[in-house]
Amino acid sequence: MAKSLSPVCKLCRREGEKLYLKGERCFTPKCSFERRSFAPGQHGRTGSRSGGRGGTGRASDYLRQLRAKQRARRVYGILERQFRRYYEVANQRRGLTGLNLLQILESRLDNVVYRLGIAPTRAGARQLVSHRHMTVNGTVVNVPSFQLKPGDIIGVREKSKSLEVIVDSLSTRKFTKFSWLEWDETQMAGKFMNVPERTDIPENIKEQLIVELYSKS
C-alpha cells in the first residue's frame, strides 16, 4: 500500500490550519501548529498564507484551486494518482462532481473506521485495516480504500477487540455522531447507513475549486 512519508505537522502548517492528522496530540500544546503556525520552508514567516509571493498580491485562481485539492488529499491521506482516479469516477456519475468526489472519499473503509472512533486518525485507521483487524459484514478486509455500501457492517475482529490502540481510541475519542453512521458499543461494530450528503461532511473542503482545477486538464 502506497503512503505519504511527509511530516504531517508540516502539512497543517502549509495549509494554514489544523488538519488533525495526529489525533490526540493536535489537541495539546505539543501540537507543532500551535508553536509554529507559519508555513514551513525558508520563506515561511514572510510568505503569504493566501499563496502570494512575498506576502503581497492576491492568489491566482489556479493557486486557490491547487491548494483546495492538496488540502483534500492531505485530510483523507490520498496520493495524487489515486485522488485523480477518484475524480474521474466522480465525474462519470450523475449529480455534482464535487459532491460525488467527497462521497467516494467518505465511503472508504479507513475513513469510516476513523469516523466511528475506532482509530484516532485516518492514518491509524489505515494501519488497522491493513493489519487485518477490521471486518466488513463478518469478513476480514485489509484494503483501506474498500468502498462501503449502505447497510454494510464494519466491525472489529474478535481477537482484536482488546487491542490497546482500539480500546484507548474508543475510550478517549473526540468525534461527532454522524447521522449516516450507527455504532453498537457492545458489539464494537458500526453500520454504514447511507452515503452522506454535503451537510453531513464536516471537512472544510472547497470541492468546486477541485472540479475547476481538474476540468482544465
N, C-alpha and C positions, 0 to 999 in steps of 0.2 A: 504494500500500500504506500503510495507516494504521500509525502507530507512536507510542509514548510518547516525549515530549520531556523527561520529568522527569530531573533529575540522578541518575544511577544510584547514586552513593555515598550519597545521602540515603535511597534505598530500603533499602539494607543497614542503615543506622543506625536507620531506623524499625522494621525487623523485629527488631533487636537481635542480628543475627548476619550474617556474611558470606554473600552470595548469589553471590559470584564472577562478577559481571556485567561486570568489566573485564579478565578474562583474567589475564595475567602480572602486572599492576600489583597485583592482590589479594594476591600472594604476597610483596610487597616492603614496606618501611617507608613507602613513599609512599602506601599504602592509606589512604584517608580514615577508614575504620572503626578503624584502629589508632590514629590520632591523636585522633579524636573519636567514641568508641563510644556516646555518649549520643544520644538521639533528637533529630532536628532540630526547630527551632522555638523560640519564646520560652521554653517551659517544659521544654525537652529535658533539662536537667540534673537537674531535680527531679521530672519526671513518672515514673510507674511503668512499668517495662518490660512489666508484665502488662496495662497499659492502664487501671489505676485512676486516678482523679483525685487529683492532688497526691501520688501515691505511697502512698495508703492504700486499704485495701479490696481486695476480690477482683474480678477482671474478670468481667463478666457473661457468660453463655453466648453471647449474641449477639455480644459483642465478641470472644470467642475464636474464634467461627465466622467472623466478618468478617476477622480477622487471618489465619486459615488460608487463606481464599480469596484475600486480597490477596497473601499470600506466594507462593502457587502461580502467580498471574497474573504476578508480577514475576520469578519464577525462569524461567518459559518465555517471558516477553515478550509476553503476550497482552492485548489490550484487553478491556474489560468486556463489550461486546456479543458479541464472538466467544467469549469464555470461557463466557458464558451459553448460547450455541448448542451448544458442545461438551458442556455439562452435559445439555442436553435430549436430544442424540443418545445420550449415555451412559445416560441414564435409560430410554431406549426399548429398549436392548439387554438381552439376558439376562445374568444374573450380577450382581455387586456394582457398583452405580453408581459408587462412588468409584474402584474399580479400573479400570472401563471408561473413566472420565474420564482417569486418568493414562496409560492405554494409548493413548488418542487423542492426547494431548499428546506422548508419546514417539514416536509414529509419524509426526509431522510431519517433512517433509524437512529443515527448518532444524535441528531438534533432532538428527537423525541425523548431519547434516554436522558438527555440534558434537561429538557423542559419538565420532565417528570421529577427531577431532583435526584435521580439515581447516581448521577455524577456531578461534581461541582463545576465542571467546564465541558465545553464540547470536545476539547482535546482528550479529556479524561473519559468522556463517553465513547469516543472512537476507540480508545485503548480497551475499554471493557468489551466492546463488541468484537474487536479483532482477536481478543484473547478468549473468545467463546464463553463469555459469562452471561450473555443475553439470549433470549428466545423470542420467537415470533410465532404465535399460535401453537406453542408447545415444541417447536423445532428450533434447535440452535442455529443462529445466523451470525456469521462472522464478517459480514460485509457492511461497513459503516454507511455506505451510500444506498443501501437497500431501501427501495421506495415502499412506504407503507400505504395501505388502502383502508378506507373506512371499515371499521369492525375488527381490525387486527388487534390482537392482544400481545402486548410487549411485556415480557416477564423476566425476572432474574432467575437464572438457572439454579436449581435446587441446591447444589453443592456450593454455590457462590453466594448464597444469602447471608452467610456470616462473614463475608469478605469485609475487612476493616474499612476500605475506601468507600464501599457502598453503604455500610451501616453509618459511618460518620457523615456522609453526604446527606442521607435521608434524615438524620437527627439534627443537622445544623443548616439544612437547606434554606436559602433565601429566594423563594420563587413565588410567582403569582399563579393562582389556579386558573387554568385556561378552559374555556367552555368546550373546546374541541378535544380535550383530553380528560380521562377519568382514571383515578388512582385508587387501587384497593390495597390498603396498608397491610392487611392480614395476609394477603396472598403475594405481596410485593410484586404486583403486576398492574399495568395500566392499559387502558383501551384507547385506541385512536378512533375517536367518534366520527370525525369528519374533517375534510380539508379546511383549514382556517381561512376566514375572509380577511381582508386587509386590516380591518379594525381590530382583529384578534391578534395581530402580529405586532409586538411591542418595539421591534427594532427600528431605529431611526435611519431608515434607508430610503433614498430618493430613487426609486426604481425607474421612473420615467427618464431620468438622466442616463441610466444604464442602457435603456432601449435606444435613446438618441445616439449614444456612442456607438453601439454595435450596428445600428441601421446605416451608418456611414460607410461601413466596410463591406 
